[in-house]
Amino acid sequence: MSQDTSRHSGNRKLINLAVIVLCSIALVLVIAPSIWIVLQVIIRALPHFSWSVITQNGVGLGGGLKNEIVGTATITTGVMVVAGSIGILSGIYLSQFAKGRTAVILRSSSEVLAGIPSIVIGYIGYTALVVGLHWGFSLGAGLLTLSAMVVPYIAKTTEVALRQVPTAYIEGAEALGFKPTRILTRISLKTALPGIATGLIVALAISIGETAPLLYTAGYSQNLPKLALTHSPLGYLTYAVWTFYNQPTVAAQRLSFDAAMLLVIFVLALIAISRLIVAFTQRHSEAKR
């Protein structure tokens, strides 16, 4: 019996070691290309980077990226408000109120929308908003198109986060006589806040890196963005990365790498913010227990 036990123990150790090695290799295969790309962008951008890139507009492709930075920040803020509100409310509805066939239809529709290529969503936004509603290339068209693209991600993460709230919390609140709305706002949402915040930040990171939908809907302008929702084309960093790199001048190509580095900084900042939010909410929840 002892020999069988030792043999099984040895087999388990070998299996655990093999799994650890395979997971480590998979992790390296995922992380290594990302690190290589980021390092290549920084190596090419940093030696020629100056503060004028942030403070000046790109007049003649030899200035800076001020209008693209402000445009990206404006679009990101708008997506956070529009897509965040719709996505979080949709996730709450799917997790708390949707039942039967209605829930199946809504979840299936959300999954289909999440699987549509971004360039197709951009073309739909162009035909419906830019041409159909005569908005022209504008902030409103780009904002709504990007929001429609990332709403499914926010809704799904919100639904999953709410479903992972321990049943004991809800049952305890019901036993104390809490109403369903009070349970949702005081118990479920507070407990699920780290997951909801993470999903929202990931969706914003996805929207920051999109180019095709904005080419169809927001157009491009070298001027600072206006607050008008229609007939107001604006610049954004992904356009600079995509377009300036193919220009014949060295100054334009350098601006392309500068824009790519700024995008990386934007995404890293969003990830850092999400980690801070998760850490703060978890610490706050533990302190309340």
C-alpha positions as CSV (number, residue, x, y, z in Angstrom):
1,M,0.0,0.0,0.0
2,S,2.8,2.4,0.9
3,Q,4.6,1.7,-2.4
4,D,1.3,2.5,-4.4
5,T,0.9,5.6,-2.3
6,S,4.5,6.8,-3.0
7,R,4.1,5.9,-6.7
8,H,0.9,7.9,-7.0
9,S,2.5,10.8,-5.1
10,G,5.4,10.7,-7.5
11,N,3.1,10.7,-10.5
12,R,1.2,13.7,-9.1
13,K,4.4,15.6,-8.6
14,L,5.5,14.9,-12.2
15,I,2.1,16.0,-13.5
16,N,2.2,19.2,-11.5
17,L,5.7,19.9,-12.7
18,A,4.7,19.3,-16.3
19,V,1.6,21.6,-16.0
20,I,3.7,24.3,-14.4
21,V,6.3,24.1,-17.2
22,L,3.6,24.2,-19.9
23,C,1.9,27.2,-18.2
24,S,5.2,29.0,-17.9
25,I,6.0,28.4,-21.6
26,A,2.5,29.6,-22.6
27,L,2.9,32.7,-20.4
28,V,6.3,33.5,-22.0
29,L,4.8,33.0,-25.5
30,V,2.1,35.5,-24.7
31,I,4.1,38.1,-22.9
32,A,7.4,38.1,-24.8
33,P,5.9,39.4,-28.1
34,S,4.1,42.2,-26.3
35,I,7.2,43.2,-24.4
36,W,9.2,43.2,-27.6
37,I,6.7,45.4,-29.4
38,V,6.5,47.9,-26.5
39,L,10.3,48.0,-26.3
40,Q,10.7,48.6,-30.0
41,V,8.2,51.5,-29.9
42,I,9.9,53.1,-26.9
43,I,13.4,52.6,-28.4
44,R,12.3,54.3,-31.6
45,A,10.3,57.1,-30.0
46,L,12.2,58.1,-26.9
47,P,15.5,59.3,-28.4
48,H,13.7,62.0,-30.4
49,F,10.8,62.7,-28.1
50,S,10.3,66.3,-26.8
51,W,7.7,68.2,-24.9
52,S,6.7,70.0,-28.1
53,V,5.0,66.7,-29.2
54,I,2.5,67.2,-26.4
55,T,2.2,71.0,-26.5
56,Q,2.0,71.7,-30.2
57,N,-0.4,70.7,-33.0
58,G,0.9,68.7,-35.9
59,V,0.9,71.5,-38.5
60,G,2.5,70.2,-41.6
61,L,3.2,66.8,-39.9
62,G,6.3,68.4,-38.3
63,G,4.9,69.8,-35.1
64,G,3.3,67.8,-32.3
65,L,0.3,65.6,-31.4
66,K,-1.6,68.0,-29.1
67,N,-4.9,67.7,-31.1
68,E,-4.6,63.9,-31.3
69,I,-4.0,63.6,-27.6
70,V,-6.9,65.9,-26.7
71,G,-9.1,64.1,-29.3
72,T,-8.2,60.7,-27.8
73,A,-9.0,61.9,-24.3
74,T,-12.3,63.4,-25.4
75,I,-13.4,60.2,-27.2
76,T,-12.3,58.0,-24.2
77,T,-14.2,60.2,-21.8
78,G,-17.3,60.0,-23.9
79,V,-17.1,56.2,-24.3
80,M,-16.7,55.9,-20.5
81,V,-19.9,57.9,-19.9
82,V,-22.0,56.4,-22.7
83,A,-20.8,52.8,-23.0
84,G,-20.2,52.6,-19.2
85,S,-23.7,53.7,-18.4
86,I,-25.4,51.5,-20.9
87,G,-23.1,48.5,-20.3
88,I,-23.4,48.5,-16.5
89,L,-27.2,48.9,-16.6
90,S,-27.4,46.1,-19.2
91,G,-25.3,43.9,-17.0
92,I,-27.5,44.6,-14.0
93,Y,-30.6,43.8,-16.0
94,L,-29.2,40.6,-17.3
95,S,-28.0,39.4,-13.9
96,Q,-31.0,40.5,-11.8
97,F,-34.1,40.8,-13.9
98,A,-33.9,39.1,-17.3
99,K,-35.5,35.7,-17.3
100,G,-36.3,32.9,-19.7
101,R,-36.4,33.5,-23.4
102,T,-35.8,37.3,-23.0
103,A,-32.5,36.6,-21.2
104,V,-31.4,34.1,-23.9
105,I,-32.2,36.5,-26.7
106,L,-30.4,39.5,-25.1
107,R,-27.3,37.4,-24.2
108,S,-27.1,36.0,-27.7
109,S,-27.5,39.4,-29.3
110,S,-24.7,40.8,-27.1
111,E,-22.4,37.9,-28.0
112,V,-23.1,38.4,-31.7
113,L,-22.4,42.2,-31.4
114,A,-19.1,41.5,-29.6
115,G,-18.0,39.2,-32.4
116,I,-18.6,41.6,-35.2
117,P,-15.3,43.0,-36.6
118,S,-14.7,46.6,-35.7
119,I,-14.3,47.7,-39.3
120,V,-17.9,46.4,-40.0
121,I,-19.2,48.3,-37.0
122,G,-17.4,51.4,-38.4
123,Y,-19.0,51.0,-41.8
124,I,-22.5,50.6,-40.1
125,G,-21.8,53.8,-38.2
126,Y,-20.8,55.5,-41.4
127,T,-23.9,54.6,-43.3
128,A,-26.3,55.1,-40.3
129,L,-24.9,58.2,-38.7
130,V,-22.5,60.0,-41.0
131,V,-24.6,59.5,-44.1
132,G,-28.1,58.5,-42.9
133,L,-28.6,61.1,-40.2
134,H,-26.3,63.6,-42.0
135,W,-24.0,64.1,-39.0
136,G,-20.9,64.1,-41.1
137,F,-17.6,63.1,-39.7
138,S,-18.0,64.0,-36.1
139,L,-17.4,63.3,-32.5
140,G,-20.9,62.1,-32.0
141,A,-20.7,59.5,-34.8
142,G,-17.3,58.2,-33.6
143,L,-18.4,58.1,-29.9
144,L,-21.6,56.2,-30.5
145,T,-19.9,53.7,-32.9
146,L,-17.1,52.9,-30.4
147,S,-19.7,52.7,-27.5
148,A,-21.7,50.2,-29.5
149,M,-18.6,48.1,-30.0
150,V,-17.5,47.9,-26.3
151,V,-20.9,47.8,-24.6
152,P,-21.1,44.0,-24.8
153,Y,-17.8,43.7,-22.9
154,I,-18.9,45.9,-20.1
155,A,-22.3,44.2,-19.9
156,K,-20.8,40.8,-19.7
157,T,-18.2,41.6,-17.1
158,T,-20.9,43.4,-15.0
159,E,-23.2,40.4,-15.2
160,V,-20.4,38.0,-14.3
161,A,-19.3,40.2,-11.4
162,L,-22.8,40.4,-10.0
163,R,-23.4,36.7,-10.3
164,Q,-20.2,36.0,-8.3
165,V,-21.5,37.9,-5.3
166,P,-21.8,35.2,-2.5
167,T,-25.3,34.0,-2.0
168,A,-24.9,34.3,1.8
169,Y,-24.6,38.1,1.5
170,I,-27.9,38.3,-0.4
171,E,-29.7,35.8,1.9
172,G,-28.5,37.7,4.9
173,A,-29.8,41.0,3.6
174,E,-33.2,39.4,2.8
175,A,-33.4,37.9,6.3
176,L,-32.9,41.4,7.7
177,G,-35.8,42.7,5.6
178,F,-33.9,44.6,2.9
179,K,-35.8,45.5,-0.3
180,P,-34.4,44.1,-3.6
181,T,-33.3,47.6,-4.7
182,R,-31.5,48.1,-1.5
183,I,-29.8,44.7,-1.7
184,L,-28.7,45.6,-5.2
185,T,-27.2,49.0,-4.4
186,R,-25.8,48.3,-0.9
187,I,-24.7,44.7,-1.2
188,S,-24.4,43.4,-4.8
189,L,-23.0,46.4,-6.5
190,K,-20.5,47.2,-3.8
191,T,-19.2,43.6,-3.7
192,A,-19.0,43.4,-7.5
193,L,-17.4,46.8,-8.0
194,P,-13.9,45.5,-8.6
195,G,-15.0,43.3,-11.4
196,I,-17.2,46.0,-12.9
197,A,-14.4,48.6,-12.8
198,T,-11.9,46.1,-14.4
199,G,-14.4,45.4,-17.2
200,L,-14.9,49.1,-17.8
201,I,-11.2,49.8,-17.9
202,V,-10.6,47.0,-20.3
203,A,-13.3,48.2,-22.6
204,L,-11.8,51.7,-22.6
205,A,-8.4,50.3,-23.5
206,I,-10.0,48.5,-26.4
207,S,-11.6,51.7,-27.6
208,I,-8.4,53.6,-27.4
209,G,-6.6,51.2,-29.7
210,E,-9.3,51.2,-32.5
211,T,-8.7,53.0,-35.8
212,A,-11.1,51.6,-38.4
213,P,-14.4,52.7,-36.7
214,L,-13.0,56.2,-36.2
215,L,-11.8,56.5,-39.8
216,Y,-15.3,55.8,-41.0
217,T,-17.1,58.1,-38.4
218,A,-14.8,60.7,-36.9
219,G,-12.7,61.5,-39.9
220,Y,-9.6,63.5,-39.0
221,S,-8.7,67.1,-38.3
222,Q,-5.5,68.9,-37.3
223,N,-7.4,71.3,-35.1
224,L,-8.4,70.8,-31.5
225,P,-11.7,68.9,-31.1
226,K,-14.9,70.9,-30.7
227,L,-17.6,70.0,-28.3
228,A,-20.2,69.8,-31.1
229,L,-21.4,66.3,-31.6
230,T,-22.1,66.7,-35.4
231,H,-20.0,68.0,-38.2
232,S,-16.9,68.1,-36.0
233,P,-14.1,65.8,-37.2
234,L,-11.2,65.4,-34.8
235,G,-7.8,63.9,-34.5
236,Y,-6.8,60.8,-32.5
237,L,-3.6,59.0,-31.8
238,T,-4.3,55.8,-33.7
239,Y,-4.7,57.9,-36.9
240,A,-1.3,59.4,-36.4
241,V,0.2,55.9,-35.9
242,W,-1.5,54.5,-39.0
243,T,-1.0,57.5,-41.4
244,F,2.2,59.4,-40.4
245,Y,4.3,56.2,-40.6
246,N,3.7,56.0,-44.3
247,Q,4.7,59.7,-44.9
248,P,8.0,60.3,-46.8
249,T,9.3,62.8,-44.2
250,V,11.4,61.7,-41.1
251,A,9.5,64.1,-38.9
252,A,6.1,62.5,-39.7
253,Q,7.5,59.0,-39.1
254,R,8.9,60.1,-35.7
255,L,5.5,61.5,-34.8
256,S,4.0,58.1,-35.7
257,F,6.3,56.4,-33.1
258,D,5.6,59.2,-30.6
259,A,1.9,58.5,-31.0
260,A,2.4,54.8,-30.5
261,M,4.4,55.4,-27.3
262,L,1.7,57.7,-26.0
263,L,-1.0,55.1,-26.7
264,V,1.1,52.6,-24.7
265,I,1.3,55.1,-21.8
266,F,-2.5,55.7,-22.0
267,V,-3.2,51.9,-21.8
268,L,-0.7,51.4,-19.0
269,A,-2.3,54.3,-17.1
270,L,-5.7,52.7,-17.5
271,I,-4.4,49.4,-16.2
272,A,-2.8,51.1,-13.2
273,I,-6.0,52.9,-12.5
274,S,-8.0,49.7,-12.6
275,R,-5.6,48.0,-10.2
276,L,-5.8,50.9,-7.8
277,I,-9.7,50.8,-8.0
278,V,-9.7,47.1,-7.4
279,A,-7.3,47.3,-4.5
280,F,-9.2,50.2,-2.9
281,T,-12.6,48.6,-3.2
282,Q,-11.4,45.2,-1.9
283,R,-9.8,46.9,1.1
284,H,-12.9,48.9,1.7
285,S,-15.1,45.8,1.5
286,E,-12.9,43.9,3.9
287,A,-13.0,46.8,6.3
288,K,-16.8,46.8,6.2
289,R,-17.1,43.1,7.2
